[in-house]
Amino acid sequence: MTPKLSPLTQHLVERLFEHEEQAEAARRLAEECGNNLPFCKDYDEYKMERIRFAILRIGMGYMDEMQKAIDLAKRDGAMC
């Protein structure tokens, strides 16, 4: 099971994304940026924060940019 978002990660999603995009941004982080990333099999929502924060920082409220960062994290196990 993929880790849910930590309260701080959820707060950042709400700060960075427009209301209409917040649920989708949170869903992508939870489903695409969790235990399915290389070397993150045993990570919980708090251990995932560093990676998810980086993805949010790169995206800066833009869904397309956030998705590019997620795709990179899927390929680059060095993020963990």
Phi and psi in degrees as a GROMACS rama.xvg file:
@    title "Ramachandran Plot"
@    xaxis  label "Phi"
@    yaxis  label "Psi"
@TYPE xy
-74.535  142.612  THR-2
-65.7171  139.825  PRO-3
-67.8759  176.979  LYS-4
-81.2847  139.981  LEU-5
-69.3253  160.36  SER-6
-56.4768  -38.9304  PRO-7
-69.4441  -38.3291  LEU-8
-63.3832  -44.1126  THR-9
-60.4334  -41.1536  GLN-10
-60.9522  -42.9108  HIS-11
-64.7284  -40.0428  LEU-12
-58.1954  -45.2252  VAL-13
-66.3527  -31.3864  GLU-14
-77.1294  -35.8711  ARG-15
-88.2216  -31.5718  LEU-16
-107.618  148.067  PHE-17
-60.4473  152.97  GLU-18
-51.3964  -41.5321  HIS-19
-66.6363  -22.6482  GLU-20
-104.362  -7.03606  GLU-21
-61.7197  -44.5866  GLN-22
-63.2608  -40.9781  ALA-23
-67.9357  -41.6705  GLU-24
-62.6512  -44.0959  ALA-25
-64.0904  -41.4935  ALA-26
-61.2228  -46.454  ARG-27
-62.0034  -42.4661  ARG-28
-62.7538  -44.1787  LEU-29
-68.8584  -44.3087  ALA-30
-86.0204  -35.5218  GLU-31
-102.674  -11.3602  GLU-32
-131.093  68.1984  CYS-33
-142.262  -136.738  GLY-34
-66.8962  -8.58144  ASN-35
-81.0534  -8.37697  ASN-36
-77.2684  149.167  LEU-37
-56.551  136.16  PRO-38
66.6486  14.1778  PHE-39
-116.143  19.4086  CYS-40
-53.9992  -39.8351  LYS-41
-101.298  13.3658  ASP-42
-78.8191  140.165  TYR-43
-97.9283  -175.201  ASP-44
-62.989  -25.4154  GLU-45
-83.1825  -36.4606  TYR-46
-69.9826  -25.5932  LYS-47
-78.2515  -13.1588  MET-48
-55.0258  -46.2459  GLU-49
-57.1437  -43.7358  ARG-50
-71.1362  -45.7429  ILE-51
-65.8203  -37.4687  ARG-52
-62.9056  -41.7163  PHE-53
-61.7507  -41.9925  ALA-54
-64.4703  -42.5161  ILE-55
-64.7698  -38.5145  LEU-56
-64.5086  -42.66  ARG-57
-66.2933  -41.5278  ILE-58
-70.7614  -34.2644  GLY-59
45.6852  41.0505  MET-60
88.6526  4.39673  GLY-61
-110.016  116.815  TYR-62
-57.9122  -42.7997  MET-63
-63.0807  -41.4364  ASP-64
-69.1533  -38.0779  GLU-65
-63.4297  -40.9755  MET-66
-64.1157  -38.0951  GLN-67
-60.7172  -40.9479  LYS-68
-67.3741  -38.7479  ALA-69
-63.1304  -44.9834  ILE-70
-61.158  -38.8474  ASP-71
-65.0683  -42.562  LEU-72
-61.8307  -33.7905  ALA-73
-65.6226  -30.6852  LYS-74
-91.8107  -27.6193  ARG-75
-109.815  96.3838  ASP-76
-66.8411  -10.6008  GLY-77
-67.4735  -16.6838  ALA-78
-67.6788  -25.5932  MET-79
